Amino acid sequence: MAIMVKQSHRFFFPYNRDSSLDHTKFPAPPGPKPWPLVGNLLQMGDQMHLSLTRLGLQYGDIFQMRFGSLTVVILSGYTTIRQALVRQGEDFAGRPELFTFSAIADGNSMTFSEKYGPAWLLHKKLCKNALRSFSHAEPRGSGATCLLEEQVCAEAAEMVEVIREQAAKNCEMTGIDPAISLVTSVANVVCALCFGRRYDHNDKEFLTIVNINNEVLKLFAAGTLADFFPVFRYFPNPSLRKMVQYIHRMNGFMEQRIEEHISTFDKNCIRDITDALIALCEDREENRDTSLLTNSQVIHTVIDIFGAGFDTIIAGLQWSLLYLIKFPNIQDKIQQEIDEHIGSARLPQFSDKPNMPFTEAFIYEVFRHSSYVPFTIPHCTTRDTILNGYFIPKDTCVFINQYQVNHDVDLWGDPEEFRPHRFLGLSGQLNKELTEKVLIFGLGKRHCLGDGFARLEMFVFLTTLLHALRIEKVPGQELDLNADFSLTMKPHPYRISVSARF
């Protein structure tokens, strides 16, 4: 059923940022009445994105709730979200001081817990520069234009061979589960970028770390009572204890890799992102005014990049394959585009992406329809502010409902239909005015730094797979497009049968 959002409170109230706000002149956002102690938590159910989207029908694009002792403002509507995160970006650029955030990185994570301010801005700039240095276009021996493309193309080709081997061993009627091959291939890209090495698909240590990262994300998405009821921080909490244990194991793996890099570091030979970040630390003694990265921040920056560098891409590819076997005519159109613009003599490259608008439209429709990142990581206000005529105090936790935007009837007309052609104009070219309204990587100052890389990586993995193979659903299999709520929502397990195209 299409979800429509009440089109109320979408006017914008200008104000002078330099003057103090008299909050008595502006109302607080509306919202359901909280219950004693628990607030509105019991109204959420197990599908928070659907519950909050339905509440938006009643209360509009801005409303507030209480989760235990925590007041949360929920923002919906593309125009309202853009106003908050872009036009009033500094006002909404903070991160709330949630207990789980502090557990993840001891306050040193640029993504989760570092306070917005000059140090964070510098940290972001340094991280962006380190990422850019390995995606900078320059001729390389393999024909790729950068290390990122070289690694993505190599792993995509390896993934196809692994899937071929798996398919040869399995009966066509039972098919194969593509998830493990996708996970290891995509994770190897970020390992190559961060640590300059790849792992065998059966490497136990590597698979353990990948699984730990997945478990941390699951536990984080579920939240803990300690976030909403501070008193529970002092009581036994199995989920929280398990999450802390997982984080320590993940940190141990990262620290070992980074110590290996420090012992072999050569500032004249920067091998990967970890080396680039270590170089910034080496410069710290020489130029304290321009470098603020600590050793701990280097470790947690690598962890941030590692986590962000594969989870959203893996989920995107898992959803893409599910939609392709659900709607085989769409696969026909993508493979026709591959044959016309790439041919059989070579494999896909980054430079092919602008020439394949239908494939791009398909990826955007996967982002929109699945909305597998239903909310951004929570924001918080850095000062008292006014949004759409409502007063929101400093240090208020803010949820950004990306799912609602991606299913807004006013934007899409038929949001429950999976229809890639909605993003193509009459000439067959991508409608960029519409694609920018698909929310998956956030907006504004806290948007995902690697969003451009993620789009390129998804494109090459998907087209390399479809260049070589035809994928189909296993006979008799029911395909479920629903998902369990999580920070990154994965489709329910499914199996595919594959056959060679050439």
Protein Blocks (a to p, Z undefined) as FASTA:
>chain_A
ZZddddehiaccdddfkbccdfklpccdddddddehjlmmlmnommlklmmmmmmmmnoj
bdcddehjaccdddehjklmmmmmmmmmmmmmcccddfklmmmnnopafklmpccdfklm
mmmmmmmmmmmmmmcccddfkopabfklmmmmmmmmmmmmmmmmmmmmpcfklopafklm
mmmmmmmmmmmmmnopacdfklmklmmmmmmmmmmmmmmmnopaklmmmmlmmgccfklm
mmmmmmmmmmmmmmmmmmmmmmmgcfklcfblmlmmmmmmmmmmmmmmloccdfklmmmm
mmmmmmmmmmmmmmmmmmmmmmmmmmmmlmmmmmmmmmmmnommbccdfklmmmmmmlmm
mmmmmmmmnopalbacddddfbdcdeehiacdehiacdddfklmmmgfklnopmmbccfk
lmpcfkopacfklmmmpcfkbgajlbcfklmmmmmmmmmmmmmmmmmpccdddehiacdf
bdcddfbdcddddddddddfZZ
